Amino acid sequence: MSFKQFNIYNRVHAPDYANTGAKSFGTNSTTHTEVVVGTSSRNSHDFLIHETKVLTKPDGNKLFQFWLDGNLIKEAVYDVKEKTITAKASLISTALRDNDSVLFPELKPDGAKHA
């Protein structure tokens, strides 16, 4: 992949868009961003990966998660009836696997079957 001449470069992957290089976009499922740092396209180094995900709870409410380098950093629940959002936790764990939820372990990513 070709990098432009930037000190910080974001490779954004969003399955809802064909053009993952868009400067601003939304998604209904997940975003995966690889941040690369350096001084040029030939001197670029992996720095971090961050992801934002949404899962639907059995009651229809939405669970939003923010991940940094495979660690769940923050969760929030959007109440679809009340139209409110409540942050449930911050800096949850450094040992969680992808797609785990501390508060709602029964949840699977949108599109996956619930246990």
VEXBA-157351 format. One record per residue (C-alpha): x, y, z; chain; residue in three letters; residue number from 1. Coordinates in Angstrom, 2 decimals. Example, Ala and Ser with C-alpha at 12.3 -4.5 7.8 and 13.67 -1.06 7.14 Angstrom:
<atom><xx>12.30</xx><yy>-4.50</yy><zz>7.80</zz><marvex>A</marvex><pati>ALA</pati><lumba>1</lumba></atom>
<atom><xx>13.67</xx><yy>-1.06</yy><zz>7.14</zz><marvex>A</marvex><pati>SER</pati><lumba>2</lumba></atom>
//
This chain:
<atom><xx>0.00</xx><yy>0.00</yy><zz>0.00</zz><marvex>A</marvex><pati>MET</pati><lumba>1</lumba></atom>
<atom><xx>1.31</xx><yy>3.43</yy><zz>-0.90</zz><marvex>A</marvex><pati>SER</pati><lumba>2</lumba></atom>
<atom><xx>1.62</xx><yy>6.04</yy><zz>1.84</zz><marvex>A</marvex><pati>PHE</pati><lumba>3</lumba></atom>
<atom><xx>1.63</xx><yy>9.76</yy><zz>1.28</zz><marvex>A</marvex><pati>LYS</pati><lumba>4</lumba></atom>
<atom><xx>4.37</xx><yy>11.92</yy><zz>2.78</zz><marvex>A</marvex><pati>GLN</pati><lumba>5</lumba></atom>
<atom><xx>2.87</xx><yy>12.40</yy><zz>6.24</zz><marvex>A</marvex><pati>PHE</pati><lumba>6</lumba></atom>
<atom><xx>4.31</xx><yy>11.90</yy><zz>9.72</zz><marvex>A</marvex><pati>ASN</pati><lumba>7</lumba></atom>
<atom><xx>1.05</xx><yy>10.23</yy><zz>10.79</zz><marvex>A</marvex><pati>ILE</pati><lumba>8</lumba></atom>
<atom><xx>-0.94</xx><yy>8.13</yy><zz>8.35</zz><marvex>A</marvex><pati>TYR</pati><lumba>9</lumba></atom>
<atom><xx>-4.28</xx><yy>6.40</yy><zz>9.06</zz><marvex>A</marvex><pati>ASN</pati><lumba>10</lumba></atom>
<atom><xx>-5.28</xx><yy>3.31</yy><zz>7.09</zz><marvex>A</marvex><pati>ARG</pati><lumba>11</lumba></atom>
<atom><xx>-9.03</xx><yy>3.12</yy><zz>7.70</zz><marvex>A</marvex><pati>VAL</pati><lumba>12</lumba></atom>
<atom><xx>-11.06</xx><yy>0.00</yy><zz>6.93</zz><marvex>A</marvex><pati>HIS</pati><lumba>13</lumba></atom>
<atom><xx>-14.85</xx><yy>0.28</yy><zz>7.07</zz><marvex>A</marvex><pati>ALA</pati><lumba>14</lumba></atom>
<atom><xx>-16.80</xx><yy>-2.55</yy><zz>5.45</zz><marvex>A</marvex><pati>PRO</pati><lumba>15</lumba></atom>
<atom><xx>-19.73</xx><yy>-0.28</yy><zz>4.56</zz><marvex>A</marvex><pati>ASP</pati><lumba>16</lumba></atom>
<atom><xx>-17.66</xx><yy>1.77</yy><zz>2.07</zz><marvex>A</marvex><pati>TYR</pati><lumba>17</lumba></atom>
<atom><xx>-15.78</xx><yy>0.92</yy><zz>-1.10</zz><marvex>A</marvex><pati>ALA</pati><lumba>18</lumba></atom>
<atom><xx>-13.59</xx><yy>4.00</yy><zz>-0.59</zz><marvex>A</marvex><pati>ASN</pati><lumba>19</lumba></atom>
<atom><xx>-11.87</xx><yy>3.37</yy><zz>2.74</zz><marvex>A</marvex><pati>THR</pati><lumba>20</lumba></atom>
<atom><xx>-9.70</xx><yy>6.44</yy><zz>2.13</zz><marvex>A</marvex><pati>GLY</pati><lumba>21</lumba></atom>
<atom><xx>-12.60</xx><yy>8.83</yy><zz>2.72</zz><marvex>A</marvex><pati>ALA</pati><lumba>22</lumba></atom>
<atom><xx>-11.77</xx><yy>11.69</yy><zz>5.05</zz><marvex>A</marvex><pati>LYS</pati><lumba>23</lumba></atom>
<atom><xx>-15.07</xx><yy>11.52</yy><zz>6.90</zz><marvex>A</marvex><pati>SER</pati><lumba>24</lumba></atom>
<atom><xx>-17.55</xx><yy>8.67</yy><zz>6.94</zz><marvex>A</marvex><pati>PHE</pati><lumba>25</lumba></atom>
<atom><xx>-19.99</xx><yy>6.69</yy><zz>9.03</zz><marvex>A</marvex><pati>GLY</pati><lumba>26</lumba></atom>
<atom><xx>-20.55</xx><yy>2.96</yy><zz>9.41</zz><marvex>A</marvex><pati>THR</pati><lumba>27</lumba></atom>
<atom><xx>-23.23</xx><yy>0.68</yy><zz>10.77</zz><marvex>A</marvex><pati>ASN</pati><lumba>28</lumba></atom>
<atom><xx>-20.91</xx><yy>-2.06</yy><zz>11.99</zz><marvex>A</marvex><pati>SER</pati><lumba>29</lumba></atom>
<atom><xx>-17.23</xx><yy>-1.45</yy><zz>12.71</zz><marvex>A</marvex><pati>THR</pati><lumba>30</lumba></atom>
<atom><xx>-14.22</xx><yy>0.64</yy><zz>11.80</zz><marvex>A</marvex><pati>THR</pati><lumba>31</lumba></atom>
<atom><xx>-10.65</xx><yy>-0.58</yy><zz>11.98</zz><marvex>A</marvex><pati>HIS</pati><lumba>32</lumba></atom>
<atom><xx>-7.87</xx><yy>2.01</yy><zz>11.79</zz><marvex>A</marvex><pati>THR</pati><lumba>33</lumba></atom>
<atom><xx>-4.17</xx><yy>1.23</yy><zz>11.57</zz><marvex>A</marvex><pati>GLU</pati><lumba>34</lumba></atom>
<atom><xx>-2.07</xx><yy>4.26</yy><zz>12.54</zz><marvex>A</marvex><pati>VAL</pati><lumba>35</lumba></atom>
<atom><xx>1.41</xx><yy>4.38</yy><zz>11.02</zz><marvex>A</marvex><pati>VAL</pati><lumba>36</lumba></atom>
<atom><xx>4.07</xx><yy>6.93</yy><zz>12.00</zz><marvex>A</marvex><pati>VAL</pati><lumba>37</lumba></atom>
<atom><xx>7.38</xx><yy>7.99</yy><zz>10.54</zz><marvex>A</marvex><pati>GLY</pati><lumba>38</lumba></atom>
<atom><xx>8.83</xx><yy>10.54</yy><zz>8.16</zz><marvex>A</marvex><pati>THR</pati><lumba>39</lumba></atom>
<atom><xx>7.96</xx><yy>9.20</yy><zz>4.72</zz><marvex>A</marvex><pati>SER</pati><lumba>40</lumba></atom>
<atom><xx>6.39</xx><yy>6.35</yy><zz>2.79</zz><marvex>A</marvex><pati>SER</pati><lumba>41</lumba></atom>
<atom><xx>9.68</xx><yy>4.43</yy><zz>3.02</zz><marvex>A</marvex><pati>ARG</pati><lumba>42</lumba></atom>
<atom><xx>10.16</xx><yy>5.21</yy><zz>6.71</zz><marvex>A</marvex><pati>ASN</pati><lumba>43</lumba></atom>
<atom><xx>6.77</xx><yy>4.26</yy><zz>8.19</zz><marvex>A</marvex><pati>SER</pati><lumba>44</lumba></atom>
<atom><xx>6.23</xx><yy>2.14</yy><zz>11.28</zz><marvex>A</marvex><pati>HIS</pati><lumba>45</lumba></atom>
<atom><xx>3.13</xx><yy>0.58</yy><zz>12.83</zz><marvex>A</marvex><pati>ASP</pati><lumba>46</lumba></atom>
<atom><xx>2.06</xx><yy>2.64</yy><zz>15.85</zz><marvex>A</marvex><pati>PHE</pati><lumba>47</lumba></atom>
<atom><xx>-1.40</xx><yy>1.48</yy><zz>16.96</zz><marvex>A</marvex><pati>LEU</pati><lumba>48</lumba></atom>
<atom><xx>-4.70</xx><yy>-0.02</yy><zz>15.87</zz><marvex>A</marvex><pati>ILE</pati><lumba>49</lumba></atom>
<atom><xx>-8.01</xx><yy>1.31</yy><zz>17.09</zz><marvex>A</marvex><pati>HIS</pati><lumba>50</lumba></atom>
<atom><xx>-11.49</xx><yy>-0.03</yy><zz>16.43</zz><marvex>A</marvex><pati>GLU</pati><lumba>51</lumba></atom>
<atom><xx>-15.00</xx><yy>1.18</yy><zz>17.12</zz><marvex>A</marvex><pati>THR</pati><lumba>52</lumba></atom>
<atom><xx>-17.77</xx><yy>-1.44</yy><zz>17.11</zz><marvex>A</marvex><pati>LYS</pati><lumba>53</lumba></atom>
<atom><xx>-21.52</xx><yy>-1.57</yy><zz>17.63</zz><marvex>A</marvex><pati>VAL</pati><lumba>54</lumba></atom>
<atom><xx>-23.42</xx><yy>-4.62</yy><zz>18.87</zz><marvex>A</marvex><pati>LEU</pati><lumba>55</lumba></atom>
<atom><xx>-27.17</xx><yy>-5.02</yy><zz>19.33</zz><marvex>A</marvex><pati>THR</pati><lumba>56</lumba></atom>
<atom><xx>-28.30</xx><yy>-6.27</yy><zz>22.73</zz><marvex>A</marvex><pati>LYS</pati><lumba>57</lumba></atom>
<atom><xx>-31.26</xx><yy>-8.70</yy><zz>22.95</zz><marvex>A</marvex><pati>PRO</pati><lumba>58</lumba></atom>
<atom><xx>-33.45</xx><yy>-5.81</yy><zz>24.19</zz><marvex>A</marvex><pati>ASP</pati><lumba>59</lumba></atom>
<atom><xx>-32.65</xx><yy>-3.83</yy><zz>21.02</zz><marvex>A</marvex><pati>GLY</pati><lumba>60</lumba></atom>
<atom><xx>-30.35</xx><yy>-1.32</yy><zz>22.71</zz><marvex>A</marvex><pati>ASN</pati><lumba>61</lumba></atom>
<atom><xx>-26.97</xx><yy>-0.65</yy><zz>21.12</zz><marvex>A</marvex><pati>LYS</pati><lumba>62</lumba></atom>
<atom><xx>-23.64</xx><yy>-1.39</yy><zz>22.79</zz><marvex>A</marvex><pati>LEU</pati><lumba>63</lumba></atom>
<atom><xx>-20.73</xx><yy>0.71</yy><zz>21.48</zz><marvex>A</marvex><pati>PHE</pati><lumba>64</lumba></atom>
<atom><xx>-17.15</xx><yy>-0.33</yy><zz>22.13</zz><marvex>A</marvex><pati>GLN</pati><lumba>65</lumba></atom>
<atom><xx>-13.79</xx><yy>1.38</yy><zz>21.61</zz><marvex>A</marvex><pati>PHE</pati><lumba>66</lumba></atom>
<atom><xx>-10.71</xx><yy>-0.87</yy><zz>21.34</zz><marvex>A</marvex><pati>TRP</pati><lumba>67</lumba></atom>
<atom><xx>-7.05</xx><yy>0.14</yy><zz>21.33</zz><marvex>A</marvex><pati>LEU</pati><lumba>68</lumba></atom>
<atom><xx>-4.42</xx><yy>-2.44</yy><zz>20.32</zz><marvex>A</marvex><pati>ASP</pati><lumba>69</lumba></atom>
<atom><xx>-6.81</xx><yy>-5.29</yy><zz>21.14</zz><marvex>A</marvex><pati>GLY</pati><lumba>70</lumba></atom>
<atom><xx>-7.77</xx><yy>-3.89</yy><zz>24.55</zz><marvex>A</marvex><pati>ASN</pati><lumba>71</lumba></atom>
<atom><xx>-11.33</xx><yy>-2.83</yy><zz>25.33</zz><marvex>A</marvex><pati>LEU</pati><lumba>72</lumba></atom>
<atom><xx>-11.03</xx><yy>0.77</yy><zz>26.51</zz><marvex>A</marvex><pati>ILE</pati><lumba>73</lumba></atom>
<atom><xx>-14.62</xx><yy>2.00</yy><zz>26.76</zz><marvex>A</marvex><pati>LYS</pati><lumba>74</lumba></atom>
<atom><xx>-18.22</xx><yy>0.80</yy><zz>26.41</zz><marvex>A</marvex><pati>GLU</pati><lumba>75</lumba></atom>
<atom><xx>-21.43</xx><yy>2.77</yy><zz>26.24</zz><marvex>A</marvex><pati>ALA</pati><lumba>76</lumba></atom>
<atom><xx>-25.06</xx><yy>1.73</yy><zz>25.86</zz><marvex>A</marvex><pati>VAL</pati><lumba>77</lumba></atom>
<atom><xx>-27.54</xx><yy>3.66</yy><zz>23.72</zz><marvex>A</marvex><pati>TYR</pati><lumba>78</lumba></atom>
<atom><xx>-31.12</xx><yy>3.23</yy><zz>24.93</zz><marvex>A</marvex><pati>ASP</pati><lumba>79</lumba></atom>
<atom><xx>-33.21</xx><yy>3.26</yy><zz>21.75</zz><marvex>A</marvex><pati>VAL</pati><lumba>80</lumba></atom>
<atom><xx>-36.46</xx><yy>4.04</yy><zz>23.60</zz><marvex>A</marvex><pati>LYS</pati><lumba>81</lumba></atom>
<atom><xx>-35.12</xx><yy>6.83</yy><zz>25.85</zz><marvex>A</marvex><pati>GLU</pati><lumba>82</lumba></atom>
<atom><xx>-32.66</xx><yy>8.08</yy><zz>23.20</zz><marvex>A</marvex><pati>LYS</pati><lumba>83</lumba></atom>
<atom><xx>-29.90</xx><yy>8.41</yy><zz>25.79</zz><marvex>A</marvex><pati>THR</pati><lumba>84</lumba></atom>
<atom><xx>-26.37</xx><yy>7.09</yy><zz>25.92</zz><marvex>A</marvex><pati>ILE</pati><lumba>85</lumba></atom>
<atom><xx>-24.61</xx><yy>5.99</yy><zz>29.08</zz><marvex>A</marvex><pati>THR</pati><lumba>86</lumba></atom>
<atom><xx>-20.89</xx><yy>5.23</yy><zz>29.33</zz><marvex>A</marvex><pati>ALA</pati><lumba>87</lumba></atom>
<atom><xx>-20.58</xx><yy>1.99</yy><zz>31.24</zz><marvex>A</marvex><pati>LYS</pati><lumba>88</lumba></atom>
<atom><xx>-16.86</xx><yy>1.60</yy><zz>31.70</zz><marvex>A</marvex><pati>ALA</pati><lumba>89</lumba></atom>
<atom><xx>-13.49</xx><yy>3.04</yy><zz>30.82</zz><marvex>A</marvex><pati>SER</pati><lumba>90</lumba></atom>
<atom><xx>-10.10</xx><yy>1.34</yy><zz>30.61</zz><marvex>A</marvex><pati>LEU</pati><lumba>91</lumba></atom>
<atom><xx>-11.81</xx><yy>-1.99</yy><zz>31.19</zz><marvex>A</marvex><pati>ILE</pati><lumba>92</lumba></atom>
<atom><xx>-9.03</xx><yy>-4.51</yy><zz>30.73</zz><marvex>A</marvex><pati>SER</pati><lumba>93</lumba></atom>
<atom><xx>-5.74</xx><yy>-5.19</yy><zz>29.05</zz><marvex>A</marvex><pati>THR</pati><lumba>94</lumba></atom>
<atom><xx>-6.39</xx><yy>-8.91</yy><zz>28.71</zz><marvex>A</marvex><pati>ALA</pati><lumba>95</lumba></atom>
<atom><xx>-9.65</xx><yy>-9.11</yy><zz>26.76</zz><marvex>A</marvex><pati>LEU</pati><lumba>96</lumba></atom>
<atom><xx>-10.00</xx><yy>-10.83</yy><zz>23.43</zz><marvex>A</marvex><pati>ARG</pati><lumba>97</lumba></atom>
<atom><xx>-11.55</xx><yy>-9.23</yy><zz>20.37</zz><marvex>A</marvex><pati>ASP</pati><lumba>98</lumba></atom>
<atom><xx>-15.37</xx><yy>-9.04</yy><zz>20.54</zz><marvex>A</marvex><pati>ASN</pati><lumba>99</lumba></atom>
<atom><xx>-15.55</xx><yy>-9.64</yy><zz>24.30</zz><marvex>A</marvex><pati>ASP</pati><lumba>100</lumba></atom>
<atom><xx>-17.72</xx><yy>-7.44</yy><zz>26.50</zz><marvex>A</marvex><pati>SER</pati><lumba>101</lumba></atom>
<atom><xx>-17.14</xx><yy>-7.26</yy><zz>30.23</zz><marvex>A</marvex><pati>VAL</pati><lumba>102</lumba></atom>
<atom><xx>-20.63</xx><yy>-6.04</yy><zz>31.02</zz><marvex>A</marvex><pati>LEU</pati><lumba>103</lumba></atom>
<atom><xx>-22.49</xx><yy>-8.09</yy><zz>28.42</zz><marvex>A</marvex><pati>PHE</pati><lumba>104</lumba></atom>
<atom><xx>-20.46</xx><yy>-11.25</yy><zz>27.72</zz><marvex>A</marvex><pati>PRO</pati><lumba>105</lumba></atom>
<atom><xx>-23.42</xx><yy>-12.91</yy><zz>26.00</zz><marvex>A</marvex><pati>GLU</pati><lumba>106</lumba></atom>
<atom><xx>-23.30</xx><yy>-10.41</yy><zz>23.14</zz><marvex>A</marvex><pati>LEU</pati><lumba>107</lumba></atom>
<atom><xx>-21.87</xx><yy>-11.25</yy><zz>19.75</zz><marvex>A</marvex><pati>LYS</pati><lumba>108</lumba></atom>
<atom><xx>-21.02</xx><yy>-8.73</yy><zz>17.01</zz><marvex>A</marvex><pati>PRO</pati><lumba>109</lumba></atom>
<atom><xx>-23.95</xx><yy>-7.58</yy><zz>14.87</zz><marvex>A</marvex><pati>ASP</pati><lumba>110</lumba></atom>
<atom><xx>-24.64</xx><yy>-10.30</yy><zz>12.35</zz><marvex>A</marvex><pati>GLY</pati><lumba>111</lumba></atom>
<atom><xx>-23.40</xx><yy>-13.11</yy><zz>14.62</zz><marvex>A</marvex><pati>ALA</pati><lumba>112</lumba></atom>
<atom><xx>-25.79</xx><yy>-15.44</yy><zz>16.41</zz><marvex>A</marvex><pati>LYS</pati><lumba>113</lumba></atom>
<atom><xx>-26.44</xx><yy>-14.91</yy><zz>20.11</zz><marvex>A</marvex><pati>HIS</pati><lumba>114</lumba></atom>
<atom><xx>-25.71</xx><yy>-17.82</yy><zz>22.42</zz><marvex>A</marvex><pati>ALA</pati><lumba>115</lumba></atom>
//
